[in-house]
Every structure is written in structure tokens, then in C-alpha cells.
Amino acid sequence: MTGQKEDSARLEQLIRGMYPCVVIGTVEEDHALSTIREAVIRTPSFLNIWTIVDGLRDGLVADQTPIPETVHPSGALYYLLRQENPGINVFLDLAAHLRDDRTMRLLREVVEHCRNQRGMVILVDHNGELPLVIESVATRFEISLPDSAEIESLLRESLRQANMQDRIEVDLNRRTLQLILRNLRGLTRRQIRQIIQETVVEDRRFDADDLALILARKRQAVQGRGLLEFIETPEDLSAIGGLKRLKRWLEIRREVFTDEASRFGLTAPRGILLLGVQGAGKSFCAKAIATAWKRPLLRLDVGSLYDRFIGESERNLRDALHQAEMMSPIILWIDEVEKAFASAASRSADGGLSQRMFGALLTWMQEHRAPVFLVATANDIEALPPELLRKGRFDEIFFVDLPSPDTRREILAIHLRRRGRDPNQFDMDALINASEGYTGAEIEQAIVSALHEAFAAKKEIDTGRVVTALQMSPPLSVIQMERVADLRAWASARCLPAD
């Protein structure tokens, strides 16, 4: 059972369970109404639908005359309050009208009336914000994003409609089709239809060349919500210096997501925690994982989850994690996780919000089944809630240390080549010695600074300019010597070195 059928079955359970008030926060109003109708048809109940334009009207029979004097929300609610059998009643966009005290009071009384008379109020709204008194009696119902089977159906339907308007050519093999379906996962039905329409509108073709446009449009759609962000990753691990043990760990587990590995008795890894000095390359580790496993990397912006409205922050987190699951297989990156849930480790003044959010994340980490590999990075071990470090939360905890001489050689060569310079034209031994104690980010910045100096002087960059740039900017390992030393000492017996 998938997609709309699964949603309507879940909603039918709520109807038969006599839940008096259900809230559906969605921009896919048509799909929500279709789901509701499908659920109600399988019950003895009848359906009314209210809008500010028509008032209350029959929700199952088309072209029925609206019930008189129910256009105003308070009029519709008062009508239901007088019905011995109120039935199932859908209100579209009612939240904005609840600022009116009379409407609010009537809604509360109608919900209680439905509780006693086996009725139900369903609030469908693009804006999920509701007064606390309504939230306390309401049951949230999440509309599922389309799965692969439904996405394929939407794709075929959209192409058929486009072909009816003006003939199009479709040239897809099964492998390309599967890639397209995977790239459309995590989007709403409306977004999928819109993207397909955009891909065929100019050349009237739909083929493998449209993959790039589909992915670009998906990135725009996902990032528009501000919760998940696509991160560009290197095409090859050679663009990432060091991390030999991490790369080896990844290589061993490259094929563990296959059915063959499952039959062998292996379960797919669920995530790793990366600790390290700030700027040591933890973000590169996240990119290395995505590159090695050829999976999209999405960063969860935890700061954008927090909302001033009660209950919205938790819902944002659920939405983001649910969307990540629907886009799987992916790598999900939470950067500086200790800052995201800083208050979860202490009694804070946020009313327990951080603790609830952190608890929701831990529950998801333990229970999710979709192939979402979590990469969490952290700089400050003392700020991490101890529950996060408990055995079993992550498959492994890696420590990203200051780069060794060999790793610094790789990092220097990568950044020089990236800027069009031949590393063989530099005294690499001198640069390695000068960059001792520097992180990868600090080495890169020194090369950029040396380039600026050379450009301003109308000269070419050389070893001396890079050494001078390094000497002019002391590394974090010197500025925060004690803190870095404590972190390295803590990690030496508790973490696996990434390099």
C-alpha cells in the first residue's frame, strides 16, 4: 500500500477512531481533498466542505447547492453545532479566521460536539499555525510525499497531457527512467508536474539530457524551503587530501547497501560523528562520503528549523527528516551539531524546546529505515549532549586531527593546482615545515593571501610568499593551544583517526 491509498487508510482509521479534530498542513489541497474523499467513502459518514467563497456544501456530490448562511465561518460552525449528526466537515484555510473570538469559540464547541456525536472537523490549511487551544485537541495528519510508483504515474500522466497539447518525443531506457524517478523523490506532486512541464516546453523532447535540468529544478525547490540544502561535492576523492582511514572505511562499505550484502547478513551503516579542530576538514569528510558512495549530499540547516510558534520547530524537523527519507538514498549532513542542540545538554530557558528537538532527532536516528546516512560534525566535545556519544548512535566516531606532513603535502598540492600552479615549481618541504599546526582551511587561506600579494605586486606567486602568508597568520592550534590539546587528548582514546 503506497501513496494516496496509504494516506486514505490512515485517515480512515482516525475517522473510525472518532478523533474529533484533525489538522492537515499542506500546499497540496487537491490531493488532501482527494485523500479525504477516498477515506470517507469507505465509512458510513457523509462529507461537507467549507470555503469562504461557497460556504458549506456536499463534499462527495458535485454541483450541489451550498447550505444557506454558511459562507461566514461562524455561520458554518453554528450550523454544525445544531446538527445531531455533524458528519465529517472539512474547512479550507480556516486558520486565518480564528483571530475572531466568536469563530474561535464556535470551533471549540463544534469540536466538542463532534467528540460526543461521532463527527469530525478537518482543518486543511497551507499555513499550519493554529492557536494553542486548538492544537491541544487536534491530531496532526501528515500527507505523504509521493513514492517511486506514484512518481512514475505522475510522470507518465504529465507527459501524456503535454503530448495532447503538442506532440512530444520520449526517448528513455529503464536505467535513465530510474535515475529520473530517483531525482524526483522528495518533491510534492505539484512540483513534479511543474518540473516535467518545464523540461518539455522548449524542445518537445523528454530524454536523458533532461536529467540535469530536473536536478537543477529540484535543488531550487528543495532549497526554497530553507530546511535542506544541496551541497556540491568533488567528482573524485583525489580532490580531498588525507583522510586515509576514513576513505578506507568508506571503500569497505561501498557495496553494503545492495541486496547481496543484505543476504550476506549485513545491515547498511546509519551514520558517523566527526569530531575535530575547527577548519580541520570535517566538511570535506562529509563531501568525501558523498563522493565515494556517489550519493547526493544534503545539509540540514538546523537554525532554520527553530520557529517562534509553539510546535512549529518540531514540525519543521519532522518535515525535514521525512523529506530526507523520501529523497533517499542520500547523505544527510548536520554541521556543528553541538550548536544546533546546545541547550539539550542543560536546563535552558527555551522551555525544553532544544531537548524535545534533540529527542526527536535521536528517535529518528534509532528508528528510520530509509537509506539515509547521517553525517554529524562537531567542534566542541563539551557541548555535545552525552546521549549522542552513546554506543550504537553512530557506526563510528572519527576524529579529524591537524594534518600530518604527508597530508599537508597533498593539501598544498591540491590548492596550488586548483589555482593553476604546478606544485613542482615550489619548495614543498619548506611549505610543509612552515604549515605545521595549520588546518587545511588555514593552508588554503594562506595560498589565497599569497596570490593576492603577488597579484598586487605584479609578480608570480612563489614559495617565499606562501611561507610569509603562513607566518603572518598564526594557526588556531597556537591561538587556542590548551583547548586544542584537550580535544586531541580526549579523542586519542575514544575516536578513530580519520587520517
Sequence and secondary structure as in RCSB ss.txt:
>XXXX:A:sequence
MTGQKEDSARLEQLIRGMYPCVVIGTVEEDHALSTIREAVIRTPSFLNIWTIVDGLRDGLVADQTPIPETVHPSG
ALYYLLRQENPGINVFLDLAAHLRDDRTMRLLREVVEHCRNQRGMVILVDHNGELPLVIESVATRFEISLPDSAE
IESLLRESLRQANMQDRIEVDLNRRTLQLILRNLRGLTRRQIRQIIQETVVEDRRFDADDLALILARKRQAVQGR
GLLEFIETPEDLSAIGGLKRLKRWLEIRREVFTDEASRFGLTAPRGILLLGVQGAGKSFCAKAIATAWKRPLLRL
DVGSLYDRFIGESERNLRDALHQAEMMSPIILWIDEVEKAFASAASRSADGGLSQRMFGALLTWMQEHRAPVFLV
ATANDIEALPPELLRKGRFDEIFFVDLPSPDTRREILAIHLRRRGRDPNQFDMDALINASEGYTGAEIEQAIVSA
LHEAFAAKKEIDTGRVVTALQMSPPLSVIQMERVADLRAWASARCLPAD
>XXXX:A:secstr
  HHHHHHHHHHHHHHTT SEEEEE S HHHHHHHHHHHHHTSS  EEEEETTTEEEESSSTT    TT SSHHH
HHHHHHT SS  EEEEES GGGGGSHHHHHHHHHHHHHHHHHT EEEEEESS    HHHHTT EE       HHH
HHHHHHHHHHHHHHHS  EEE  HHHHHHHHHHHTTS HHHHHHHHHHHHTTTSEEEGGGHHHHHHHHHHHHHHT
TSEEEE   SSGGGS   HHHHHHHHHTTTTTSHHHHHHT     EEEEEESTTSSHHHHHHHHHHHHT  EEEE
 GGGG  SSTTHHHHHHHHHHHHHHHH SEEEEETTHHHHTGGGGS  SSTTHHHHHHHHHHHHHHH  SSEEEE
EEES GGGS GGGGSTTSSSEEEEE S  HHHHHHHHHHHHHHTT  GGGS HHHHHHHTTT  HHHHHHHHHHH
HHHHHHTT    HHHHHHHHHHS  HHHHTHHHHHHHHHHHHTTSEE  
